[in-house]
Amino acid sequence: MASSSLGHLLGLLRVRVVRGVNLAVRDVRSSDPYVVLKMGKQKLKTRIIRKNVNPEWHEDLTFSVDDPTLPIKLSVFDHDTFTLDDNMGDAEFDIKPFVEAARMPFEGIPDGTIIRKLEPNRQNCLAEESCIVWYDGKVVQNMTLRLRNVECGEVELQLQWINLHGSKLIWRMLDIAMPHCGGICICPCYLFMTLSLSLSTTVSNALQRQSHTEFLLATQATHGEALESN
Ligand SMILES: *[C@@H]1O[C@H](CO)[C@@H](O)[C@H](O)[C@H]1NC(C)=O
């Protein structure tokens, strides 16, 4: 193990950045917003949406989680071609309640069951109540964050969890890798290779340099784990 934290990789957290609502105007009449999410050293971004203060990203950003006490920090920026990108507010949220719920065995409970409710308060950035729900065979959490350090704006997110144990792993990881590897046919004997390659290319593009190697190592460690448990 290159780092002791790699031994404790808990799973992957997929954050769907759904939309921004009533974001701040930073150019003449509108803004070209994008979202940056940071957790520890990992940093992921959405694409830029031109001239829209109510952008719909519907974009999935996936973090590897080894320390659920680290919050996720979200920032919104206005893309400017010739000058530095302007700040359009920030927020942060804890992933611990979600990670705890997601790692419990809920198979078999009715769809729509509310596992936990989180209320907005002075310490968090929730704009409204956020529920952790068992939905369509998974634990999901929708949340609306009110942006700070800006005159207005909210961002809607959905959290999903990808466990790294058991045989489901391979298929869930393929689910991440597949949309990005186009028409490449994945044959079982190349599964391991394809997984490593497509994960490293898709995910590393989005991750910051320093977390890149960590993620690759983590992914390889995970493969080992999956093969052992199968
Ligand atoms: C969560 O948000 C998504 C996207 O807005 C929506 O389609 C879904 O129905 C919501 N799920 C729950 C359980 O509220």
PDBQT file of the ligand as one rigid body, heavy atoms in Angstrom, charges set to zero:
ROOT
HETATM    1  C1  LIG A 301     -34.469  13.626  -6.628  1.00  0.00    +0.000 C 
HETATM    2  O1  LIG A 301     -34.211  14.583  -7.646  1.00  0.00    +0.000 OA
HETATM    3  C2  LIG A 301     -34.342  14.079  -8.968  1.00  0.00    +0.000 C 
HETATM    4  C3  LIG A 301     -33.840  15.142  -9.921  1.00  0.00    +0.000 C 
HETATM    5  O2  LIG A 301     -34.423  16.398  -9.659  1.00  0.00    +0.000 OA
HETATM    6  C4  LIG A 301     -35.788  13.671  -9.190  1.00  0.00    +0.000 C 
HETATM    7  O3  LIG A 301     -35.954  13.174 -10.492  1.00  0.00    +0.000 OA
HETATM    8  C5  LIG A 301     -36.141  12.590  -8.183  1.00  0.00    +0.000 C 
HETATM    9  O4  LIG A 301     -37.485  12.249  -8.311  1.00  0.00    +0.000 OA
HETATM   10  C6  LIG A 301     -35.859  13.048  -6.767  1.00  0.00    +0.000 C 
HETATM   11  N1  LIG A 301     -35.967  11.866  -5.902  1.00  0.00    +0.000 N 
HETATM   12  C7  LIG A 301     -36.519  11.884  -4.711  1.00  0.00    +0.000 C 
HETATM   13  C8  LIG A 301     -36.516  10.585  -3.981  1.00  0.00    +0.000 C 
HETATM   14  O5  LIG A 301     -37.017  12.899  -4.222  1.00  0.00    +0.000 OA
ENDROOT
TORSDOF 0
